[in-house]
Amino acid sequence: MAAAALTSASPAGAASGPLANPKANRPLPALADSTGQCTRSASGTISCPSPCYPRGVLVYNASKKCTDLLLTAINEAQASEHRARFSLPSNYFSLDAVEQLFVLVNLERLSHGVSLLAGLSPYLDSESERAAAAGQDPQFHPSYGPVKVWAPPAGGTYAFGGAWAGNSVNAAAAVFGWFYDDGWGGKGNTWNFACTGPHASGCWGHRDQLLGEWAGTRCPDCIAGDGYASPAARSWQESYVVLIVRPVTFPTRLDFTWNGGILPYLPQGWERARAA
């Protein structure tokens, strides 16, 4: 897994509140990050103990066994931050990669007390897919349909944020990297390209942006675009992008929503998760 923060990102991280960051990285489970000891049959078939890499190669794998391994790691990380365990919607394994990204990022936002993303915009999905195919950060352009963002007086944009991850086996692995392995892990063991030292401003930048550092943590009208590509440019086998925008104008057409696509499939007791 490798990740790169938005090149336009400002100093990330907050001392307290929903943007509070962990004190240290957490590693992926061993069998979600490596194949384990593989064997080769007489016919030449390779078999490995990892549910994520059963044939010893990196390919997209959203199987229940692989996802459950990563979900256990996410829930252990949640517990370490004194947050509630994730419960996946019952339709999770029928969703595609971009919809799964949307679900997992919203579950993270919910656990941090951050307003949920209302849905996926086809305008932002298009840009996210281009960024994923290029293996690079998403960029926002005001020309994407009716979606517009605030423009600060000094120029630039600050009502959006996004993240890119490469070579993660599935959406859960990408989200784990962004939220729990985004800080300084030492030279040669830090996957966030913008986290160049223990006190660099880019450390935990993905996590902060996906929780609303720029679009706002209290943002009931925030929407997202998600992208997935395999393979992608720059030799990335798997590539994932999330772009979050706080629109100035509404309504904006959404092709997948939290209330319609996810809420009915969540366990009882998650009614509080309704988006505005």
N, C-alpha and C positions, 0 to 999 in steps of 0.2 A: 504494500500500500504506500502511496506517496500522495502528498497533498501540497497545494500552493495557495496562499492567500491572495485576495484581490490586490493587484498592484497599487490601487488607489487607497488602500486601507490606512487608517490613522492608528495611533497607539491603541492597542486592544486591551481588554481586561478591566474588571471593576473590583473594588475591594469587597463589596457586599451586594446583596440583592440578587436578582435573577441572572446577572452577568458575573457573579462570583465564580472563579475558576478553581479547579483542583490544585493542590500543592505539587502534585507530581503526575507524570504520565502513568497509564496502566497499559500493559502489553496485551495484545490479542491472545486468546487461548492458543496454545502451541499447535493444535491440529487445525486451527483456522488460519494459521500463518505459515504452516509447513506441511509436508506430506506425511511425515512420520516414516518409519522404516518400511520401505516398499519391497515387494517380492515380484519376481517374474516367473510366470508359469512356463511349462515346457513348450507351449505354443507361442510364447513371447508376450503374452498379455501381462501388463503391469497392474498390480493391485496394491493400494496403499490404505493404511488404517484411517486416514483423515476423511471425514464425511464431506469435507469441502473440496478436497483434491483426490478423489478415489483412484484416478488414473495417473496421478503424479504431475499433472500439468494445470496451469491456470486457465480455466474457462469459467464463464458465468455459471454460478451454481446457487440457485435460490431454493434448493430442496429443503424440506422440513428439518432433516437431520443437521444440515449445515447451519440453517437459520437458528435452530434451537441452541446449538453450541454458542453462537454469537449472542443470542438473546440472554443466555445465562450469564455471559460476561458483562453485557449491558446492565442486567439487573444487579449483579454484584457491584458494579460501579455506582449504580443508583443508590444502593444500600450504603455504600461508603460515604455518600454525600447526604445521607438521611432523607432520601427521596423515595417515592413509591415505586414498586416494581411495574414494569410495562406489561400490559395485556394486549396482545395483538387482536385485531378484529378477526372474526371468523372467516371473512373472505380474503384474508391477507394473501394466501397462496394462489389465489386466482388473479391477483393484480400483477401488472407488469412492473418492470424495474423502476420506472419513474413514479408510478403510483405508490410503490412501496417506499421510495425515498420520501415522498410527501407524508405518508403515514408516520414514519419513524421520526422525521423532523418535528411533526406536530406533537407526537407523544413526548419528545424532549421538551418542547415549548410548554406543554401542559404540566409536566412535572416541575418546571421552573416557575410556574405561575405567570407565564407569558401568554398574551392573546394568541389564539389559534389562527393559522393561515386559512382563509376562507376557501381557497380552491386553487386549481391549476389553470393558468391562462394560456390559451393556444399561442398568443403573441409571444409570451415569455418562454413557452416551451420551445418555440422555433429557435430562439437565440441560445437557449440552454443546450439544445441538440447540436447546434453549430459549434458551440464551445467544447462540448464533450468530444465531438469528432476531431476537433483540432487539438485536444488535450491541453486546454488552457482555461484561465479564469473567464467567467461570463462577464459580458459588458452590457450595459443598458443603453438603449437609444430611444429618445422620446418619440420616434416615428413608429414604434410598435403599437399599431392600432390605437385605441382610446386610452392606453395606459400612459400616464404622465407622472413625473415625480417633482418634488420640491426642488427649486434651484436657489441655493443660498446666494445672498447678495454679492459675495466675493467670487462667485463662479463655482463651477463643478456641480456634483450631485451628492446628496447624502441621505436620500430616502430609499436607498436600496443596499443590499449586501448579497454576497454570494460566495460559493465555495466550489472547488474542483477537487476530485480525488481520482487517482489512477491506480490500476492494478489491484483493486479490491474485488474480492470474489463475488460479492453481491451488495445490495443496498445496505444491509445491516453492518457489513464490514466497513463500508465507506462512512456510515454514521458513527460507528465506534471510533474510527480514526479521528473524525472531526471533533468529537465531544470528549474523548478520554485519552487520546494520544497526540494532542495538538501542541503540547508544550515542549520545553527543552528536555531532550533525553540524552544529551551528551553528543560529542562530535562523532559523526558517522552513524548515529542511532536516533536522529531527529528527522521525522518524515515531513514535517511542516517546513517547506522551503523558506518561508519568511521568518522562521524562528531561528535566528542565526547565533543566538547565545542565550544564557539563562535569563537575561533581563531584556531581550529584544522586544520591540513593540509588536512584532508580528506573532508572538507566541499566543496561543489560544485564540487567534484571530478568526478562524473558521467558526469555532463554537460561538464566539461573541456575535458574529455577524448573523449566524443562523438563528440566534435567540433574539435578534432585533437591535443590535448596537446602533445601527444607522437608520433602519426603518422604524424603530421604536418598539419597546417591549409592550406597550399598551396600544395596540394597533388592530382593532377589530375588522378593518377593511384591508389588511395586508393580504397579498396574493403571491403566488409563486409560479415559477417555471422550472421544470426538472428535465434533465437530459441524460441520455445513456448512449454510449457508442462502444462497439466491439467489432474489430479493433479500432484504435484511434491513432491519430498522427503521433509522431515522436516516439513510436514503438510501444505505446501503451496498449496492452491487450484489452483492458477494461477501463472505461472512463465514465465518470459520473459528475454531474453539475447540478447545483441548486442555485437559483436566482430568486431573491425575494424583493418585492417592490411594495411600497405604500402608495397607492394611487391617489391622485388629487381628484380625478373625475371618476364617477361611478354612475351607472353600472358598467362593468367590464365583463365581457363574455367569459365564462368559465366552462371548461369541458370536463372537469372533475371536481367535486366539492366534498368538503368534510361532512356537512350535514346529510347529504344525499348518498355519498359513496362509502362513508365509513361509519358514521354514528349509529346507524341501525344494526351494525354488525359487532359493536362493542359489548362487553359484558354488562350486566345490570349494575348500576351505580356510577356509570360514566356519563350520565345525562348532563352533568355539570360541564361537560366538554363542548357544549354547543357553541358554535361560532356565531358572531353577530350577523 
